[in-house]
Amino acid sequence: MFHWLDPTASLKKIHGLLRPDGAVALWWNVFGDTGRPDAFHDETVHLFASHPSSLSSGDAERLPHGLDTGARVGELAATGFITDEPQFLSWTLTLDPAAVRRLYATYSNVATLSPAQRGALLDALEDIAASRFGGHVERNMTTAIYTARRRS
C-alpha cells in the first residue's frame, strides 16, 4: 500500500527511524509480464474500458508503480538511502472463479464503483473465469523488490 503514501515524507520518516546501516525493503506485485501472454487479461480488458485505472497499475501513459524503476530508486536516493539493484521476479498466480472475484474486489478501481457496478463487474469476471477458462485462471505476475540502506 506504499503507493498510496507520499513517498518523500514516508521515506524520510523510515530513514529517520532506522539505525545506521539499517535497511528498508519495498515491494509490489504487478499484474502482467510483457514477455508472456495473458489470456484472462485479454478476455476481460473490455470490462474495464470505462473505469479509471488503479493508481498502482499504470496505463498507456505511465508504467505500473512497481515497475517505474527510475522513480522508485530516485525517491529512495533523494531521501538519503543507498539503493541496491532492484529485483524483478516473474511468477504465475492460479485462481478459481471465486478467487478471481475476491481478488478483483480488493482493487481500488473496483472498490470505488457503486455497489451495483461493482457487483456486475465481479459477476462478469467470475463468469468468464468459469465459462471460458474452465474454472482455472492463470495470471502473469511480476514482483518488484526495492531494497536500500541508511548511510552509516
DSSP file (Angstrom, degrees, kcal/mol; ACC not computed):
  #  RESIDUE AA STRUCTURE BP1 BP2  ACC     N-H-->O    O-->H-N    N-H-->O    O-->H-N    TCO  KAPPA ALPHA  PHI   PSI    X-CA   Y-CA   Z-CA
    1    1 A M    >         0   0    0      0, 0.0     3,-2.3     0, 0.0     4,-0.3   0.000 360.0 360.0 360.0   2.8    0.0    0.0    0.0
    2    2 A F  G >   +     0   0    0      1,-0.3     3,-1.8    25,-0.2     8,-0.1   0.791 360.0  70.7 -57.3 -28.4    3.1    2.2    0.0
    3    3 A H  G 3  S+     0   0    0      1,-0.3    -1,-0.3     3,-0.0    25,-0.0   0.638  91.7  59.8 -66.4 -12.4    2.0    3.6   -3.4
    4    4 A W  G <  S+     0   0    0     -3,-2.3    -1,-0.3     2,-0.1     2,-0.2   0.600  96.6  77.8 -86.5 -12.5   -0.9    5.4   -1.6
    5    5 A L  S <  S-     0   0    0     -3,-1.8     3,-0.1    -4,-0.3    -3,-0.0  -0.548  96.2 -97.0 -97.7 159.8    1.5    7.4    0.6
    6    6 A D     >  -     0   0    0     -2,-0.2     4,-2.4     1,-0.2     5,-0.2  -0.669  37.4-151.7 -70.4 115.5    3.6   10.5   -0.1
    7    7 A P  H  > S+     0   0    0      0, 0.0     4,-2.9     0, 0.0     5,-0.3   0.887  87.8  50.0 -64.7 -40.1    6.9    8.8   -0.9
    8    8 A T  H  > S+     0   0    0      2,-0.2     4,-2.2     1,-0.2     5,-0.2   0.962 115.6  41.0 -64.6 -51.0    9.2   11.6    0.1
    9    9 A A  H  > S+     0   0    0      1,-0.2     4,-1.9     2,-0.2    -1,-0.2   0.912 118.5  47.7 -62.8 -42.1    7.6   12.1    3.6
   10   10 A S  H  X S+     0   0    0     -4,-2.4     4,-2.5     2,-0.2    -2,-0.2   0.924 112.9  46.4 -67.2 -45.0    7.2    8.4    4.1
   11   11 A L  H  X S+     0   0    0     -4,-2.9     4,-2.9    -5,-0.2    -1,-0.2   0.862 110.6  53.6 -68.0 -34.9   10.8    7.5    3.2
   12   12 A K  H  X S+     0   0    0     -4,-2.2     4,-2.3    -5,-0.3    -1,-0.2   0.915 110.2  48.0 -62.6 -41.5   12.2   10.4    5.3
   13   13 A K  H  X S+     0   0    0     -4,-1.9     4,-1.4     2,-0.2    -2,-0.2   0.933 113.3  46.6 -64.5 -46.1   10.3    9.0    8.3
   14   14 A I  H  X S+     0   0    0     -4,-2.5     4,-1.4     1,-0.2     3,-0.5   0.932 111.4  52.3 -60.5 -45.8   11.5    5.5    7.6
   15   15 A H  H  < S+     0   0    0     -4,-2.9     3,-0.5     1,-0.2    -1,-0.2   0.911 109.1  50.0 -56.8 -44.3   15.1    6.8    7.2
   16   16 A G  H  < S+     0   0    0     -4,-2.3    -1,-0.2     1,-0.2    -2,-0.2   0.767 109.5  51.3 -67.5 -26.3   14.9    8.6   10.5
   17   17 A L  H  < S+     0   0    0     -4,-1.4    -1,-0.2    -3,-0.5    -2,-0.2   0.701  95.0  86.8 -83.9 -21.0   13.6    5.5   12.3
   18   18 A L  S  < S-     0   0    0     -4,-1.4     3,-0.1    -3,-0.5     6,-0.0  -0.526  76.5-126.7 -82.5 146.2   16.4    3.2   11.0
   19   19 A R    >   -     0   0    0     -2,-0.2     3,-2.6     1,-0.2   131,-0.3  -0.429  53.7 -68.1 -76.2 164.1   19.8    2.9   12.8
   20   20 A P  T 3  S+     0   0    0      0, 0.0   132,-0.2     0, 0.0    -1,-0.2  -0.306 128.4  16.4 -54.7 138.0   22.9    3.5   10.6
   21   21 A D  T 3  S+     0   0    0    129,-1.5   130,-0.1     1,-0.3   131,-0.1   0.465  94.4 143.2  70.7   5.4   23.2    0.7    8.1
   22   22 A G    <   -     0   0    0     -3,-2.6   128,-2.8   129,-0.2     2,-0.3  -0.338  40.4-137.1 -66.9 158.2   19.5   -0.3    8.7
   23   23 A A  E     -A  149   0A   0    126,-0.2     2,-0.4    -3,-0.1   126,-0.2  -0.853  15.4-158.9-124.7 155.1   17.6   -1.5    5.7
   24   24 A V  E     -A  148   0A   0    124,-2.5   124,-2.0    -2,-0.3     2,-0.4  -0.975   6.2-163.6-126.9 144.0   14.2   -1.0    4.1
   25   25 A A  E     -A  147   0A   0     -2,-0.4     2,-0.4   122,-0.2   122,-0.2  -0.997   7.3-178.3-128.7 128.7   12.5   -3.3    1.6
   26   26 A L  E     +A  146   0A   0    120,-3.0   120,-3.4    -2,-0.4     2,-0.3  -0.975   8.6 176.2-123.2 138.2    9.6   -2.2   -0.6
   27   27 A W  E     -A  145   0A   0     -2,-0.4     2,-0.4   118,-0.2   118,-0.2  -0.994  14.3-166.0-146.1 153.4    7.8   -4.5   -3.0
   28   28 A W  E     -A  144   0A   0    116,-2.0   116,-2.7    -2,-0.3     2,-0.6  -0.994  18.0-139.0-135.2 140.2    4.8   -4.5   -5.3
   29   29 A N  E     -A  143   0A   0     -2,-0.4     2,-0.5   114,-0.2   114,-0.2  -0.913  26.1-164.2 -97.1 120.7    3.0   -7.3   -7.1
   30   30 A V  E     -A  142   0A   0    112,-3.3   112,-2.3    -2,-0.6     2,-0.5  -0.911  16.7-130.0-111.0 127.5    2.3   -6.2  -10.6
   31   31 A F  E    S+A  141   0A   0     -2,-0.5   110,-0.2   110,-0.2     2,-0.1  -0.634  73.3  33.8 -75.7 126.2   -0.3   -8.0  -12.8
   32   32 A G        -     0   0    0    108,-3.5     2,-0.3    -2,-0.5    -2,-0.1  -0.164  54.5-146.7 113.2 154.9    1.2   -8.7  -16.2
   33   33 A D    >   -     0   0    0      3,-0.4     3,-2.6    -2,-0.1    -1,-0.1  -0.817  13.9-146.9-157.2 109.8    4.5   -9.5  -17.8
   34   34 A T  T 3  S+     0   0    0      1,-0.3     4,-0.1    -2,-0.3    -1,-0.0   0.697  97.5  60.0 -59.3 -18.4    5.1   -8.1  -21.2
   35   35 A G  T 3  S+     0   0    0      2,-0.1    -1,-0.3     1,-0.0    -3,-0.0   0.517 103.2  55.2 -86.9  -4.7    7.1  -11.2  -22.1
   36   36 A R  S <  S-     0   0    0     -3,-2.6    -3,-0.4     2,-0.0   104,-0.1  -0.985  85.4-114.8-132.1 139.1    4.3  -13.7  -21.5
   37   37 A P        -     0   0    0      0, 0.0     2,-0.4     0, 0.0    -5,-0.1  -0.362  21.5-158.8 -67.6 151.5    0.8  -13.8  -23.0
   38   38 A D     >  -     0   0    0      1,-0.1     4,-2.3   101,-0.1     5,-0.2  -0.799  11.0-179.6-135.1  89.9   -2.1  -13.3  -20.5
   39   39 A A  H  > S+     0   0    0     -2,-0.4     4,-2.2     1,-0.2     5,-0.2   0.858  81.1  53.2 -63.1 -38.9   -5.3  -14.8  -21.9
   40   40 A F  H  > S+     0   0    0     98,-0.5     4,-1.3     2,-0.2    -1,-0.2   0.918 109.9  48.5 -66.0 -41.4   -7.5  -13.8  -18.9
   41   41 A H  H >> S+     0   0    0      1,-0.2     4,-1.9     2,-0.2     3,-0.6   0.945 111.3  50.4 -60.0 -47.0   -6.4  -10.2  -19.2
   42   42 A D  H 3< S+     0   0    0     -4,-2.3     4,-0.3     1,-0.2    -2,-0.2   0.872 111.9  47.9 -60.0 -37.6   -7.1  -10.2  -22.9
   43   43 A E  H 3< S+     0   0    0     -4,-2.2    -1,-0.2     1,-0.2    -2,-0.2   0.697 121.8  34.1 -75.6 -20.2  -10.6  -11.7  -22.4
   44   44 A T  H XX S+     0   0    0     -4,-1.3     3,-1.7    -3,-0.6     4,-0.5   0.511  84.6  96.0-116.2  -6.5  -11.5   -9.2  -19.6
   45   45 A V  G >< S+     0   0    0     -4,-1.9     3,-1.3     1,-0.3     4,-0.3   0.832  80.3  63.0 -57.6 -32.6   -9.8   -5.9  -20.5
   46   46 A H  G >4 S+     0   0    0     -4,-0.3     3,-1.0     1,-0.3     4,-0.3   0.791  92.1  65.1 -63.0 -27.0  -13.0   -4.7  -22.2
   47   47 A L  G <4 S+     0   0    0     -3,-1.7    -1,-0.3     1,-0.2     3,-0.2   0.746 105.5  44.0 -67.4 -21.8  -14.8   -4.8  -18.8
   48   48 A F  G X< S+     0   0    0     -3,-1.3     3,-1.7    -4,-0.5    -1,-0.2   0.373  80.6 105.4-102.7   2.7  -12.5   -2.0  -17.5
   49   49 A A  T <  S+     0   0    0     -3,-1.0    -1,-0.2    -4,-0.3    -2,-0.1   0.826  87.3  38.4 -56.6 -36.3  -12.6    0.2  -20.6
   50   50 A S  T 3  S+     0   0    0     -4,-0.3    -1,-0.3    -3,-0.2    -2,-0.1   0.383 103.9  86.1 -97.5   5.1  -14.9    2.8  -18.9
   51   51 A H  S <  S-     0   0    0     -3,-1.7    58,-0.1     1,-0.0    59,-0.1  -0.804  83.3-109.8-105.6 146.2  -13.3    2.6  -15.5
   52   52 A P        -     0   0    0      0, 0.0     2,-0.1     0, 0.0     3,-0.1  -0.368  40.1-108.4 -66.4 152.7  -10.2    4.6  -14.3
   53   53 A S        -     0   0    0      1,-0.1     6,-0.1     2,-0.1     2,-0.1  -0.428  37.5 -95.3 -79.0 159.8   -7.1    2.5  -13.8
   54   54 A S    >>  -     0   0    0      4,-0.2     4,-0.8     1,-0.1     3,-0.5  -0.364  30.7-116.9 -68.3 151.6   -5.7    1.8  -10.4
   55   55 A L  T 34 S+     0   0    0      1,-0.2    10,-0.2     2,-0.2     3,-0.2   0.844 115.2  42.3 -57.8 -33.7   -3.0    4.1   -9.0
   56   56 A S  T 34 S+     0   0    0      1,-0.2     9,-1.4     8,-0.1    10,-0.5   0.648 102.6  67.2 -90.6 -14.4   -0.6    1.2   -9.0
   57   57 A S  T <4 S-     0   0    0     -3,-0.5    -1,-0.2     7,-0.2    -2,-0.2   0.704  85.5-146.2 -85.0 -19.2   -1.4   -0.5  -12.3
   58   58 A G     <  -     0   0    0     -4,-0.8     2,-0.2     5,-0.2     5,-0.2  -0.149  10.4-145.6  77.4 177.5   -0.2    2.1  -14.7
   59   59 A D  B >   -D   62   0B   0      3,-2.2     3,-0.6    -6,-0.1     0, 0.0  -0.810  45.6 -54.8-160.0-161.7   -1.8    2.8  -18.1
   60   60 A A  T 3  S+     0   0    0     -2,-0.2     3,-0.1     1,-0.2    -2,-0.0   0.736 134.5  41.2 -64.0 -21.7   -0.9    3.9  -21.6
   61   61 A E  T 3  S+     0   0    0      1,-0.2     2,-0.3     2,-0.0    -1,-0.2   0.562 118.7  34.1-105.2 -10.2    0.9    7.0  -20.3
   62   62 A R  B <  S-D   59   0B   0     -3,-0.6    -3,-2.2    -5,-0.0    -1,-0.2  -0.998  76.0-112.8-147.9 149.3    2.7    5.6  -17.2
   63   63 A L        -     0   0    0     -2,-0.3    -5,-0.2    -5,-0.2     5,-0.1  -0.347  50.9 -85.4 -70.5 155.9    4.4    2.5  -16.0
   64   64 A P    >>  -     0   0    0      0, 0.0     3,-1.3     0, 0.0     4,-0.9  -0.378  46.4-111.1 -57.1 145.2    2.9    0.4  -13.2
   65   65 A H  G >4 S+     0   0    0     -9,-1.4     3,-1.0     1,-0.3     7,-0.2   0.881 115.8  48.0 -49.4 -49.5    4.1    1.9   -9.9
   66   66 A G  G 34 S+     0   0    0    -10,-0.5    -1,-0.3     1,-0.2   -38,-0.1   0.728 111.7  50.1 -68.4 -21.9    6.3   -1.1   -9.0
   67   67 A L  G <4 S+     0   0    0     -3,-1.3     2,-2.0     1,-0.1    -1,-0.2   0.471  79.5  99.3 -95.9  -2.5    7.9   -1.2  -12.4
   68   68 A D    <X  +     0   0    0     -3,-1.0     4,-2.5    -4,-0.9     3,-0.3  -0.538  48.9 171.4 -83.4  75.1    8.8    2.5  -12.6
   69   69 A T  H  >  +     0   0    0     -2,-2.0     4,-2.8     1,-0.2     5,-0.4   0.867  69.5  55.5 -57.1 -43.6   12.4    1.8  -11.5
   70   70 A G  H  > S+     0   0    0     -3,-0.2     4,-2.0     1,-0.2    -1,-0.2   0.916 112.1  42.9 -58.6 -44.2   13.7    5.4  -12.1
   71   71 A A  H  > S+     0   0    0     -3,-0.3     4,-2.4     2,-0.2    -2,-0.2   0.931 116.2  46.8 -68.2 -45.8   11.0    6.9   -9.9
   72   72 A R  H  X S+     0   0    0     -4,-2.5     4,-1.9     2,-0.2    -2,-0.2   0.937 117.3  41.9 -65.8 -46.7   11.3    4.3   -7.1
   73   73 A V  H  X S+     0   0    0     -4,-2.8     4,-2.7    -5,-0.2     5,-0.2   0.897 114.2  53.7 -66.0 -39.7   15.2    4.4   -7.0
   74   74 A G  H  X S+     0   0    0     -4,-2.0     4,-2.5    -5,-0.4    -2,-0.2   0.894 107.6  50.1 -61.7 -40.8   15.1    8.2   -7.3
   75   75 A E  H  X S+     0   0    0     -4,-2.4     4,-0.9     2,-0.2    -1,-0.2   0.912 112.4  47.2 -64.2 -42.7   12.8    8.5   -4.3
   76   76 A L  H ><>S+     0   0    0     -4,-1.9     5,-2.2     1,-0.2     3,-0.7   0.940 115.0  45.3 -63.8 -46.9   15.0    6.3   -2.2
   77   77 A A  H ><5S+     0   0    0     -4,-2.7     3,-1.6     1,-0.2    -2,-0.2   0.888 108.7  56.4 -64.7 -39.4   18.2    8.1   -3.2
   78   78 A A  H 3<5S+     0   0    0     -4,-2.5    -1,-0.2     1,-0.3    -2,-0.2   0.713 105.8  52.2 -66.9 -19.8   16.6   11.6   -2.7
   79   79 A T  T <<5S-     0   0    0     -4,-0.9    -1,-0.3    -3,-0.7    -2,-0.2   0.183 128.5 -91.4-104.9  16.6   15.7   10.7    0.9
   80   80 A G  T < 5S+     0   0    0     -3,-1.6    71,-0.8     1,-0.3     2,-0.2   0.540  79.4 135.8  96.0   7.7   19.2    9.6    1.8
   81   81 A F  E   < -B  150   0A   0     -5,-2.2     2,-0.7    -6,-0.2    -1,-0.3  -0.599  52.6-133.9 -89.8 151.2   19.2    5.9    1.1
   82   82 A I  E     -B  149   0A   0     67,-3.0    67,-2.5    -2,-0.2     2,-0.2  -0.924  35.3-143.3 -96.4 116.6   21.9    3.9   -0.6
   83   83 A T  E     -B  148   0A   0     -2,-0.7    65,-0.2    65,-0.2     2,-0.2  -0.550   8.5-146.7 -91.0 147.1   19.9    1.8   -3.1
   84   84 A D        -     0   0    0     63,-2.7    63,-0.1    -2,-0.2     3,-0.0  -0.526  44.7 -77.3 -93.5 170.3   20.6   -1.8   -4.1
   85   85 A E        -     0   0    0     -2,-0.2    -1,-0.1     1,-0.1    62,-0.1  -0.556  56.0-113.9 -67.7 127.4   19.8   -3.1   -7.6
   86   86 A P        -     0   0    0      0, 0.0     2,-0.4     0, 0.0    60,-0.2  -0.287  28.0-142.3 -61.5 150.4   16.0   -3.7   -7.9
   87   87 A Q  E     -C  145   0A   0     58,-2.4    58,-3.0    -3,-0.0     2,-0.4  -0.918  10.9-163.3-116.4 143.1   14.9   -7.3   -8.3
   88   88 A F  E     -C  144   0A   0     -2,-0.4     2,-0.5    56,-0.2    56,-0.2  -0.983   4.2-168.0-130.7 120.6   12.1   -8.5  -10.5
   89   89 A L  E     -C  143   0A   0     54,-2.6    54,-2.9    -2,-0.4     2,-0.4  -0.926   7.9-152.6-112.1 127.6   10.5  -11.9  -10.1
   90   90 A S  E     +C  142   0A   0     -2,-0.5     2,-0.3    52,-0.2    52,-0.2  -0.826  29.4 150.0 -98.1 136.3    8.1  -13.4  -12.7
   91   91 A W  E     -C  141   0A   0     50,-2.1    50,-2.9    -2,-0.4     2,-0.4  -0.946  40.0-111.1-155.5 172.8    5.6  -15.9  -11.5
   92   92 A T  E     -C  140   0A   0     -2,-0.3     2,-0.5    48,-0.2    48,-0.2  -0.952  16.7-154.0-119.2 130.9    2.1  -17.3  -12.2
   93   93 A L  E     -C  139   0A   0     46,-2.9    46,-2.9    -2,-0.4     2,-0.5  -0.902  11.9-156.7-101.2 125.1   -0.9  -16.8  -10.0
   94   94 A T  E     +C  138   0A   0     -2,-0.5     2,-0.3    44,-0.2    44,-0.2  -0.901  16.8 177.1-107.7 129.8   -3.6  -19.5  -10.4
   95   95 A L  E     -C  137   0A   0     42,-2.8    42,-3.0    -2,-0.5    -2,-0.0  -0.961  24.6-142.9-132.9 144.9   -7.2  -18.7   -9.4
   96   96 A D     >  -     0   0    0     -2,-0.3     4,-2.3    40,-0.2     3,-0.3  -0.560  47.6 -92.7 -92.0 171.4  -10.6  -20.4   -9.4
   97   97 A P  H  > S+     0   0    0      0, 0.0     4,-2.0     0, 0.0     5,-0.1   0.876 126.7  49.8 -56.1 -41.3  -13.6  -18.2  -10.3
   98   98 A A  H  > S+     0   0    0      1,-0.2     4,-2.4     2,-0.2     5,-0.1   0.885 110.8  50.3 -65.2 -37.3  -14.4  -17.4   -6.6
   99   99 A A  H  > S+     0   0    0     -3,-0.3     4,-2.7     2,-0.2     5,-0.2   0.864 106.6  55.4 -68.3 -35.7  -10.8  -16.4   -6.0
  100  100 A V  H  X S+     0   0    0     -4,-2.3     4,-2.6     2,-0.2     5,-0.3   0.948 109.8  47.0 -58.0 -48.1  -10.9  -14.1   -9.1
  101  101 A R  H  X S+     0   0    0     -4,-2.0     4,-1.8     1,-0.2    -2,-0.2   0.935 113.2  47.4 -60.3 -48.8  -13.9  -12.4   -7.6
  102  102 A R  H  X S+     0   0    0     -4,-2.4     4,-0.5     2,-0.2    -1,-0.2   0.912 114.7  46.5 -61.5 -43.0  -12.3  -12.0   -4.2
  103  103 A L  H >< S+     0   0    0     -4,-2.7     3,-1.7     1,-0.2     4,-0.4   0.956 112.9  46.6 -65.8 -51.1   -9.1  -10.6   -5.6
  104  104 A Y  H >< S+     0   0    0     -4,-2.6     3,-1.2     1,-0.3    -1,-0.2   0.801 102.1  66.3 -64.9 -27.5  -10.6   -8.1   -8.0
  105  105 A A  H 3< S+     0   0    0     -4,-1.8    -1,-0.3    -5,-0.3    -2,-0.2   0.721  97.1  57.1 -64.3 -19.9  -12.9   -6.9   -5.3
  106  106 A T  T << S+     0   0    0     -3,-1.7    -1,-0.2    -4,-0.5    -2,-0.2   0.606  80.4 108.1 -86.7 -11.9   -9.8   -5.6   -3.5
  107  107 A Y  S X> S-     0   0    0     -3,-1.2     4,-3.3    -4,-0.4     3,-1.3  -0.437  72.2-133.0 -69.8 137.4   -8.6   -3.4   -6.4
  108  108 A S  H 3> S+     0   0    0      1,-0.3     4,-1.6     2,-0.2    -1,-0.1   0.870 105.9  53.9 -59.9 -38.3   -9.1    0.3   -5.8
  109  109 A N  H 34 S+     0   0    0      1,-0.2    -1,-0.3     2,-0.2    -2,-0.1   0.648 116.2  39.9 -74.9 -11.7  -10.6    1.0   -9.2
  110  110 A V  H X4 S+     0   0    0     -3,-1.3     3,-1.6    -6,-0.2    -2,-0.2   0.805 111.3  55.1 -95.6 -43.9  -13.2   -1.8   -8.4
  111  111 A A  H 3< S+     0   0    0     -4,-3.3    -2,-0.2     1,-0.3    -3,-0.2   0.780 103.7  56.8 -61.8 -27.8  -13.8   -1.0   -4.8
  112  112 A T  T 3< S+     0   0    0     -4,-1.6    -1,-0.3    -5,-0.2    -2,-0.1   0.531  86.0 101.9 -84.6  -5.1  -14.7    2.6   -5.6
  113  113 A L  S <  S-     0   0    0     -3,-1.6    -3,-0.1     1,-0.1   -62,-0.0  -0.335  87.9 -91.4 -71.2 159.2  -17.5    1.6   -8.0
  114  114 A S     >  -     0   0    0      1,-0.1     4,-3.1     4,-0.0     5,-0.3  -0.323  43.0-105.4 -62.2 156.3  -21.1    1.8   -6.9
  115  115 A P  H  > S+     0   0    0      0, 0.0     4,-2.5     0, 0.0     5,-0.2   0.884 121.8  49.0 -54.3 -40.0  -22.4   -1.4   -5.4
  116  116 A A  H  > S+     0   0    0      2,-0.2     4,-2.2     1,-0.2     5,-0.2   0.931 114.2  44.3 -66.8 -44.8  -24.4   -2.2   -8.5
  117  117 A Q  H  > S+     0   0    0      2,-0.2     4,-2.5     1,-0.2     5,-0.2   0.921 114.5  49.7 -64.7 -43.8  -21.5   -1.5  -10.9
  118  118 A R  H  X S+     0   0    0     -4,-3.1     4,-2.7     1,-0.2     5,-0.2   0.927 111.6  48.8 -61.5 -45.7  -19.0   -3.4   -8.7
  119  119 A G  H  X S+     0   0    0     -4,-2.5     4,-2.6    -5,-0.3    -1,-0.2   0.913 111.8  48.6 -60.9 -44.0  -21.4   -6.4   -8.5
  120  120 A A  H  X S+     0   0    0     -4,-2.2     4,-2.2     2,-0.2    -1,-0.2   0.910 113.2  47.4 -64.0 -42.3  -21.9   -6.5  -12.2
  121  121 A L  H  X S+     0   0    0     -4,-2.5     4,-2.4     2,-0.2    -2,-0.2   0.935 114.0  46.2 -64.7 -46.7  -18.2   -6.3  -12.9
  122  122 A L  H  X S+     0   0    0     -4,-2.7     4,-2.5     1,-0.2    -2,-0.2   0.879 111.3  52.8 -65.7 -37.3  -17.3   -9.0  -10.4
  123  123 A D  H  X S+     0   0    0     -4,-2.6     4,-2.5    -5,-0.2    -1,-0.2   0.929 110.5  48.1 -60.1 -45.1  -20.1  -11.2  -11.8
  124  124 A A  H  X S+     0   0    0     -4,-2.2     4,-2.4     2,-0.2    -2,-0.2   0.907 112.2  48.3 -64.7 -42.4  -18.8  -10.8  -15.3
  125  125 A L  H  X S+     0   0    0     -4,-2.4     4,-2.3     2,-0.2    -1,-0.2   0.924 113.6  47.0 -62.8 -44.6  -15.2  -11.6  -14.2
  126  126 A E  H  X S+     0   0    0     -4,-2.5     4,-2.0     1,-0.2    -2,-0.2   0.891 112.0  50.8 -65.0 -40.0  -16.3  -14.7  -12.3
  127  127 A D  H  X S+     0   0    0     -4,-2.5     4,-3.4     2,-0.2     5,-0.4   0.912 110.3  48.6 -65.0 -43.0  -18.5  -15.9  -15.2
  128  128 A I  H  X>S+     0   0    0     -4,-2.4     4,-2.1     1,-0.2     5,-0.8   0.911 110.5  52.1 -63.7 -41.4  -15.6  -15.5  -17.7
  129  129 A A  H  <5S+     0   0    0     -4,-2.3     6,-2.2    -5,-0.2     7,-0.5   0.900 117.8  38.1 -60.4 -40.4  -13.3  -17.4  -15.3
  130  130 A A  H  <5S+     0   0    0     -4,-2.0     4,-0.5     4,-0.2    -2,-0.2   0.927 125.1  34.3 -77.1 -46.8  -15.8  -20.3  -15.1
  131  131 A S  H  <5S+     0   0    0     -4,-3.4    -3,-0.2    -5,-0.2    -2,-0.2   0.846 128.7  28.9 -84.9 -34.4  -17.2  -20.4  -18.7
  132  132 A R  T  <5S+     0   0    0     -4,-2.1    -3,-0.2    -5,-0.4    -1,-0.1   0.634 128.5  37.1-101.9 -15.6  -14.1  -19.5  -20.8
  133  133 A F  S > <S-     0   0    0     -5,-0.8     3,-1.8    -4,-0.5    -2,-0.1   0.253 101.3-119.0-121.5  11.2  -11.3  -20.8  -18.6
  134  134 A G  T 3  S-     0   0    0     -4,-0.5    -4,-0.2     1,-0.3    -3,-0.1   0.779  71.9 -60.5  59.0  27.8  -12.9  -23.9  -17.1
  135  135 A G  T 3  S+     0   0    0     -6,-2.2     2,-0.4    -7,-0.2    -1,-0.3   0.639 119.1 103.7  77.0  13.7  -12.5  -22.5  -13.6
  136  136 A H    <   +     0   0    0     -3,-1.8     2,-0.4    -7,-0.5   -40,-0.2  -0.856  45.9 178.3-134.6  96.9   -8.7  -22.3  -13.9
  137  137 A V  E     - C   0  95A   0    -42,-3.0   -42,-2.8    -2,-0.4     2,-0.5  -0.846  10.0-164.0-103.3 132.5   -7.3  -18.8  -14.5
  138  138 A E  E     - C   0  94A   0     -2,-0.4   -98,-0.5   -44,-0.2     2,-0.4  -0.974   6.5-170.5-114.9 125.6   -3.6  -18.1  -14.7
  139  139 A R  E     - C   0  93A   0    -46,-2.9   -46,-2.9    -2,-0.5     2,-0.3  -0.950  21.9-126.8-115.4 134.0   -2.4  -14.5  -14.3
  140  140 A N  E     - C   0  92A   0     -2,-0.4  -108,-3.5   -48,-0.2     2,-0.3  -0.617  32.6-170.2 -77.3 134.4    1.2  -13.5  -15.0
  141  141 A M  E     -AC  31  91A   0    -50,-2.9   -50,-2.1    -2,-0.3     2,-0.4  -0.916  17.9-163.0-127.1 151.1    2.7  -11.6  -12.1
  142  142 A T  E     -AC  30  90A   0   -112,-2.3  -112,-3.3    -2,-0.3     2,-0.6  -0.988   9.8-155.5-130.7 125.0    5.9   -9.6  -11.6
  143  143 A T  E     -AC  29  89A   0    -54,-2.9   -54,-2.6    -2,-0.4     2,-0.5  -0.903   9.2-158.9-100.0 120.9    7.1   -8.9   -8.1
  144  144 A A  E     -AC  28  88A   0   -116,-2.7  -116,-2.0    -2,-0.6     2,-0.5  -0.878   8.4-167.8-100.7 126.6    9.3   -5.8   -8.0
  145  145 A I  E     -AC  27  87A   0    -58,-3.0   -58,-2.4    -2,-0.5     2,-0.5  -0.967   6.7-173.8-122.5 125.5   11.6   -5.6   -4.9
  146  146 A Y  E     +A   26   0A   0   -120,-3.4  -120,-3.0    -2,-0.5     2,-0.4  -0.976   6.8 179.9-118.6 124.1   13.5   -2.4   -3.9
  147  147 A T  E     +A   25   0A   0     -2,-0.5   -63,-2.7  -122,-0.2     2,-0.3  -0.937   5.3 165.5-123.4 149.7   15.9   -2.6   -1.0
  148  148 A A  E     -AB  24  83A   0   -124,-2.0  -124,-2.5    -2,-0.4     2,-0.3  -0.983  22.0-136.1-156.3 159.3   18.1    0.2    0.3
  149  149 A R  E     -AB  23  82A   0    -67,-2.5   -67,-3.0    -2,-0.3     2,-0.3  -0.905  22.1-115.1-122.5 150.3   20.2    1.1    3.4
  150  150 A R  E     - B   0  81A   0   -128,-2.8  -129,-1.5    -2,-0.3   -69,-0.2  -0.640  45.2-104.7 -76.9 137.8   20.6    4.1    5.6
  151  151 A R              0   0    0    -71,-0.8  -129,-0.2    -2,-0.3  -130,-0.1  -0.300 360.0 360.0 -61.7 147.7   24.0    5.6    5.3
  152  152 A S              0   0    0   -132,-0.2    -1,-0.1  -131,-0.1    -2,-0.0   0.494 360.0 360.0 -70.7 360.0   26.3    4.9    8.3
